[in-house]
Amino acid sequence: MEGPLRFAPWHYQILGMFVFCTVLALAITILPAQFFYRYYTMTTGGGMSKLNSFLLFSTSYCISIPLGIMAYFAYGYSATVRPGFNYGTLWYPEVPLPTVIYADTRHQYLILYFGIGGVVVTVCYQLVVLIGYKTVVAFNEQTRKFTTRAQSTQNQLTYFLIIQSIIPLFVSSGPNIFLITVSFFRVDPGILTTIIVDLMGLMPVCNPALSIVVIKPYRRAIFRALGKPDLSPTTVASVTVTSKR
């Protein structure tokens, strides 16, 4: 465990792992809900009701929280599969051994967690591709109905959702697949593991930064809050100056 939480007792570190895995699963499972919400509003011409919106996005929580609970037991108890074995001899020459969270793929809890997590990630990305394709088709069919400003906004949303679906491949699902693969095949990737884990820590930063870069109204609101000049197009009035001769 890295960061300030490494100074906490083992039980709190496991709770931190539960929170981390839950948020990570939420970042992935919420993508299909976002894509479907936009597809629905574009094809129906109106937004969802509050109840339908709640049910749609609560699905992500209903999947993510159980995955986080599974991670809690998987990382908390996987070391019990080898009772009496000193895992510290594999990595740590110093004594006493620091507090460590182990992930032994011999334990059925961890195998089950990795298996279900892999299925969830695969299904989510398949849904994203399917709904994204249908959204692009619907957008192209309705382009004539949009004003120039509406087309610009829709294009920004399209770029935002596309990039948002690509980012997890590098900072969440991709690194997770790498860690799962090397764990099951008992491969030691060395320092590459540290780099991969550090990439996973960028997930909370990527989405807000992406919103600022891609969505112009959001970017302008941030600039105004920071006291920066508004870069939006302004109408410049022409002034006629007459001189007396």
C-alpha positions in Angstrom: 0.0 0.0 0.0 1.4 3.4 -1.0 0.5 6.9 0.1 -0.5 8.1 3.6 -2.6 4.9 4.1 0.6 2.8 4.4 1.0 4.2 7.9 -2.4 2.9 9.0 -3.1 -0.5 10.6 -3.7 -3.4 8.3 -7.5 -3.4 8.8 -7.7 0.2 7.6 -5.5 -0.6 4.6 -7.9 -3.3 3.6 -10.8 -0.8 3.9 -8.8 1.5 1.7 -8.5 -1.3 -0.8 -12.2 -1.7 -0.7 -12.8 2.0 -1.4 -10.2 2.0 -4.2 -11.6 -1.1 -6.0 -15.2 0.2 -5.6 -14.3 3.6 -7.2 -12.3 1.9 -9.9 -15.2 -0.4 -10.8 -17.6 2.6 -10.7 -15.5 4.5 -13.2 -15.7 1.6 -15.6 -19.4 0.5 -15.1 -20.7 4.1 -15.3 -19.5 4.5 -18.9 -22.3 2.4 -20.5 -24.9 4.4 -18.4 -23.4 7.7 -19.6 -23.4 6.5 -23.2 -27.0 5.2 -23.0 -28.2 8.4 -21.4 -26.9 10.5 -24.2 -28.2 8.1 -26.8 -31.7 8.2 -25.2 -31.8 12.0 -25.0 -30.6 12.3 -28.6 -33.1 9.9 -30.1 -36.1 10.9 -28.0 -35.5 14.7 -28.0 -35.9 14.9 -24.2 -34.2 13.7 -21.0 -35.0 10.8 -18.8 -37.3 11.1 -15.9 -35.7 11.4 -12.5 -36.7 7.8 -11.6 -35.3 6.3 -14.8 -32.1 8.3 -14.5 -31.7 7.1 -10.9 -32.3 3.4 -11.9 -29.9 3.7 -14.8 -27.0 5.1 -12.8 -27.7 3.1 -9.7 -27.0 0.0 -11.7 -23.3 1.0 -11.7 -23.3 1.2 -7.9 -25.1 -2.1 -7.6 -22.2 -3.7 -9.6 -19.3 -1.7 -8.1 -20.1 -2.1 -4.4 -20.3 -5.9 -4.5 -17.0 -5.9 -6.5 -15.4 -3.8 -3.8 -16.7 -6.2 -1.1 -15.2 -9.1 -3.1 -11.9 -7.2 -3.3 -12.0 -6.7 0.5 -12.2 -10.5 1.2 -9.9 -11.4 -1.7 -7.0 -9.2 -0.6 -7.8 -9.6 3.0 -7.8 -13.4 3.2 -5.9 -14.7 0.1 -2.8 -15.2 2.2 -4.5 -17.8 4.3 -4.3 -20.3 1.4 -0.6 -20.9 2.5 -0.8 -21.1 6.3 2.6 -20.5 8.0 4.3 -19.3 4.9 6.4 -16.1 5.3 5.5 -14.0 2.3 8.1 -11.5 3.4 10.9 -13.7 2.3 9.8 -13.1 -1.3 10.4 -9.3 -1.3 11.5 -7.9 2.0 14.9 -8.6 3.5 14.4 -6.1 6.3 13.0 -7.0 9.8 10.4 -6.4 11.1 8.2 -6.9 8.0 6.2 -3.9 7.0 2.4 -4.1 6.8 1.6 -5.7 3.4 -1.6 -6.6 1.5 -1.1 -9.9 -0.3 -2.8 -11.2 -3.4 -2.2 -14.9 -3.7 -4.0 -16.2 -6.8 -4.1 -19.7 -5.3 -7.0 -18.6 -3.2 -10.5 -19.1 -4.6 -11.6 -15.6 -3.4 -9.0 -13.9 -5.5 -9.7 -16.2 -8.5 -13.4 -15.4 -8.2 -12.8 -11.7 -7.9 -10.4 -11.5 -10.9 -12.8 -13.7 -13.0 -15.9 -11.6 -12.2 -14.1 -8.4 -12.6 -12.7 -9.4 -15.9 -16.2 -10.3 -17.2 -17.6 -6.9 -15.9 -14.9 -4.9 -17.7 -15.4 -6.9 -20.9 -19.2 -6.5 -20.9 -19.0 -2.8 -20.1 -16.6 -2.1 -23.0 -18.7 -4.1 -25.4 -21.8 -2.1 -24.4 -19.8 1.2 -24.8 -18.8 0.2 -28.3 -22.4 -0.9 -29.2 -24.1 2.2 -27.8 -21.4 4.5 -29.1 -21.9 3.2 -32.6 -25.7 3.6 -32.4 -25.2 7.2 -31.1 -22.9 8.2 -34.0 -25.5 6.8 -36.5 -28.3 8.7 -34.8 -26.2 11.8 -34.7 -25.4 11.7 -38.4 -29.1 11.1 -39.2 -30.2 14.2 -37.1 -27.4 16.6 -38.1 -29.6 18.6 -40.3 -32.0 19.3 -37.4 -29.3 20.9 -35.2 -28.1 24.5 -35.3 -24.4 25.2 -35.7 -24.0 25.7 -32.0 -25.9 22.5 -31.1 -23.7 20.6 -33.6 -20.6 22.0 -31.9 -21.8 20.9 -28.5 -22.7 17.5 -29.7 -19.3 17.1 -31.3 -17.7 18.1 -28.0 -19.7 15.5 -26.1 -18.8 12.9 -28.7 -15.1 13.6 -28.3 -15.5 13.6 -24.5 -17.2 10.3 -24.3 -14.8 8.6 -26.8 -11.7 9.8 -24.9 -13.4 9.0 -21.6 -13.8 5.4 -22.7 -10.2 5.2 -24.0 -8.6 6.6 -20.8 -9.5 3.6 -18.6 -7.6 1.4 -21.0 -4.4 3.1 -19.8 -5.2 4.0 -16.2 -7.6 1.3 -14.9 -8.8 -1.7 -16.9 -5.6 -2.0 -18.9 -3.3 -2.0 -15.8 -5.7 -4.4 -14.1 -5.6 -6.8 -16.9 -1.8 -6.6 -16.8 -1.6 -7.3 -13.1 -4.1 -10.2 -13.4 -2.2 -11.8 -16.2 1.2 -11.7 -14.5 -0.4 -12.9 -11.3 -2.0 -16.0 -12.8 1.1 -16.9 -14.9 3.5 -16.3 -11.9 5.5 -13.7 -13.9 7.7 -11.2 -12.2 7.6 -7.9 -14.2 9.9 -6.1 -11.8 9.8 -2.3 -11.8 7.0 -2.3 -14.4 4.5 -3.3 -11.7 5.3 -0.1 -9.8 4.8 2.0 -13.0 1.5 0.3 -13.7 0.2 0.8 -10.2 1.2 4.5 -10.4 -0.8 4.9 -13.7 -3.9 3.6 -11.9 -3.6 6.4 -9.5 -4.2 8.9 -12.3 -7.8 7.9 -12.8 -9.3 10.6 -10.4 -7.3 13.3 -12.3 -8.1 12.3 -15.9 -11.8 12.8 -16.0 -11.8 16.4 -14.6 -8.9 17.4 -16.7 -10.6 15.9 -19.8 -13.8 17.9 -19.0 -11.8 21.1 -18.8 -9.9 20.5 -22.1 -12.8 19.2 -24.3 -16.1 20.9 -23.0 -15.8 24.6 -23.9 -18.6 25.9 -21.6 -17.2 23.9 -18.7 -13.7 25.3 -19.4 -15.0 28.9 -19.6 -16.8 28.5 -16.3 -13.5 27.2 -14.7 -11.6 30.2 -16.1 -14.2 32.6 -14.8 -14.0 31.1 -11.4 -10.2 31.4 -11.4 -10.5 35.1 -12.5 -9.2 34.3 -16.0 -10.6 36.3 -19.0 -13.5 34.7 -20.9 -12.2 33.4 -24.2 -15.7 33.0 -25.7 -16.4 34.9 -28.9 -17.7 38.4 -28.3 -19.5 40.8 -30.5 -17.4 43.8 -31.2 -19.4 46.9 -32.0 -18.0 49.0 -34.7 -17.4 52.7 -33.9 -17.5 55.3 -36.6 -15.3 58.3 -35.9 -16.0 61.5 -37.8 -13.6 64.3 -37.9 -14.5 67.9 -38.5 -12.7 69.7 -41.2 
